Each structure stands twice: as structure tokens, then as C-alpha cells.
Amino acid sequence: MRVFSNPVGAGSLWFDNLVTADGVPVAYDPQARAFIPMPPFCANREVIGCNWIAPKHGEFCRACAMTALAPDPSISDAIPNWAHTEAAKRWVIDNLGRWHWFRPEDPGAPPVFHMLAEGGTPVPMGHVGGVVTISVAEADAVVRTTRKEALDEPYRTMIGHMRHEIAHMLWWRLSLREDFLAAFREMFGDEREDYPAALQRHYQNGPPADWQTRFLSTYASSHPHEDWAETTSHLLHLTDITDSFVSSGMTSPVLPNDHNWDAYAEPDSERLIHIAASLVAGVNHVNRSMGLSDLYPFVLSEVALRKLAFVHNWLRRGAQGL
């Protein structure tokens, strides 16, 4: 994610800012990829702290307009959890916009979101036919950490959930192309395999013994659909970590000498992934100096690298049908 210029004075703005350091209200324009100091602001600004602009006064921004179902406000903590969840969605939607997904120039359908709070029953997250369902309860750190530990996962965040579930939606969009399906099945396997049976087998028996040589996570080994979603999530993780590193003004010998280098504009998949992998190894080392978990606690096998390159190629050209 980029660091943005202050439109009304000195200093920088971060992606989630609602005001400048001097208290001037600002909003993010996703089309210009810049902050502006004037309305119309999103109708959800006062409700959940959305900091994007809207087409007209009283309307929702591009991201909030994708939410067809909002959580029940009578459920405890539903609104603050929804606010954190929408912030994660804005981050991921803007990331994908760097490759033209879900922007005005994208001729395909945008995702539709069902943001659901949990009463006494957990909400299963997922995607069906362009509709992404998200449990806003996982914005609560205690809930999320409890489930992370129960499932023995190394990483679980709202941005991670957004990337994973939107990845399923991206597959749905790309699957309309015959050339994609043939290439996908050669790389990931046949997604027509019985999905419920595959998940049941995964949860009963666990991953194959050699999963680390072929997959990025144990869950990725359960079915080709989940392998795609996990790999796509990781491609988005790695690209945005790299972009954020560069945008923050940090340097590394592995970065290109070009001062205008843009991770999202890099056409060479292998080069991008090599740079990202080198950067996360260093940042993991920094995290350990504070006794924190690794920022990116995963190992990239040769097979996983090929899958990441495959996803990068399709995400860069898929939104515009190239």
C-alpha cells in the first residue's frame, strides 16, 4: 500500500486516515488514488468511519456500495466489528485496483458482500456466484485468535480473510474463459472434484505428508479451489508487503535501482516473488527481535513458486480480458 501526500499541508497520510495531523477532514479517492479535502464523503463515514469519497452526497463509496447485507446492529459489537471488516475490504479492493479489478475500466461484475454478525451461531465464510460472505465477528482479536489456535493456523487476519474469499470470486470471474480453465486444471488440478467430500477428508485425515513440497498451507491441500484461493491470497500478501516496504521509504539490495519501481506494475512474476521473499525474510528477522511472530510464516517451495507466478500472470491481465 502506498503512503499518500497530504493535500492541504506538509506530511504524509496513511490509507485509513480520516483527517490530517492538523485535523482537516480528508477522504480517499480510489479513482485518483489520492486524498482530497472536500466532500462528497461516503454515507458510512459517521457510521463505521469509512474514509472514501462518494459519487454524490448521501451515497455510498465504491467499496461500501458492494455490501448488500450489513450486520444486525442489535448483536453485541456488530458495528465496531463491521467497521474493522470494511476497512480490511477497502484495503484489499484498492490493492486489486492496481491491476484494474473492480474499477470503472473493469468490464466484469464486482463482488457483492454479505457482512454478517454472529449471534449464537458462527457464520461460515465463503463465496458463491459472486457473493462473498464474511463474519465480522472475526474482527474481534480474541475470537480470531481463539479460532486461529483451534485450527492450528500460522496466520489469520481480516485482510487475510478478505484476500482468500475474494480470490474465490476472482476464480469465478476468470473461469468464464476457456483458456483459463484449461491452464488452471493443469496447474492446480480438476476443481470438479467433489468439494464437500474433499473437505471432509481433509478434516478427518489431515494434509498429505508431503504437503509442504506442493502447497502453501495445509488448507490449500484440501481441494483445487482452496489451493487457488490460498495461493492467490499469498500472491496478494507478497505483492503488497513489497509495495508497502518501498512506499515507506525503506531500501534493500534486492530492490531494483529504478526509484519509480512499482511492485504492482512489475510484469516479471519470478522477479517480483524473489524480491518479496527476500524482503519478508528480513522483516521476519526484525519481528523476532521484539519477540513477535514472523510477519510471513510460510515456506515457498518450487511448486508453490510456480503457482504464485501463474496467479500473478492471470491477475495482472484478467480484469480487462487481455
Steps between C-alpha positions, in 0.01 A plus 500: 500500500623846414568786739302802383564873477316743724283713267485797739844519657824328584537138600355172384170319534443130556227306326256501794529871590181702543677826588843654460734563792348850517148361525386579146244242377618308194374208297660249266415509131560144371484613138772763539677295770540815706347678799281807450378753760145537378168311493297313391608256768368142527165469679669250732759751621319572827367146535815289462774752430521441124749750358422468128321755284154438356358580153240733656405632842316235701625209287739219581857484373602239245604252770201543733263473204622141456349405838148373442446372854628681808516334844212510744575800725318339792777238531772598746802675340354454151560859389862542620583156358334597172710819491823300530378252239410772248843658556661168406275477195597850383867410531467185290267656242748784450788252468317315225418828332870536426438216251171663386269263685163647607574846362293678232726362227429142614223364273407217738282479808631627835459284810190525716562475875285361777649630826346295779529521878493187710232452763507155651602333173834543315479639148679289237699717263495421133418595142216392270427653160664836564370536857763508775383426856714628786459459875570840654543328839854411396594865519506433875858404586398248767256319269750494217790380715289228661405364158854535371629286784215249472579449131878509558545778245815713476314804367142630530394865448203683349712609204598135458134393504414767243780395269407133526126540441540760225748258338215251462297774333791579266515132401128516421560800276798343325328163457277658236805477274572162342872575477511559876324178597730281294810668641361496854429127496849426373654703786260438793301191407135443411272722707204279407612257771228464767563803723309397818656152487847650456457728802362217712801287407735788582355559846489128580841399367700822488727608215722261303841434651677691223267803501784747560660407168182572303285748692530825691280382788334186624160638400623554143550124473129429557366584152607689182260784586671551836844464347412784260355718777796447731753558221319813384491631857873445530570673171305799633682482835842495338427771244355738755773438758749594230304805390458618860872449569597715202232762565619542858841610373689190611775358282659164438770369264241269342289792376543628143708815460206671331364747759158488334477122518143386572439148629152497347636604161776237494426263209762238593334264750820325602677830562215636713471185710879478549508860624202445730642178646831674574325793669276287722800299620652824627178629654446164672844544657403848623177366653697236690707775661181609679384149582223518241381236258638506148322747274489235227526155662504291183751310286492535122568168327582476130147382424351785703719748313363376167145533629566854626638596159190351333268707720706815445476460124121461507427772753707754306312442175171343601290802601514649151488169315850529354 
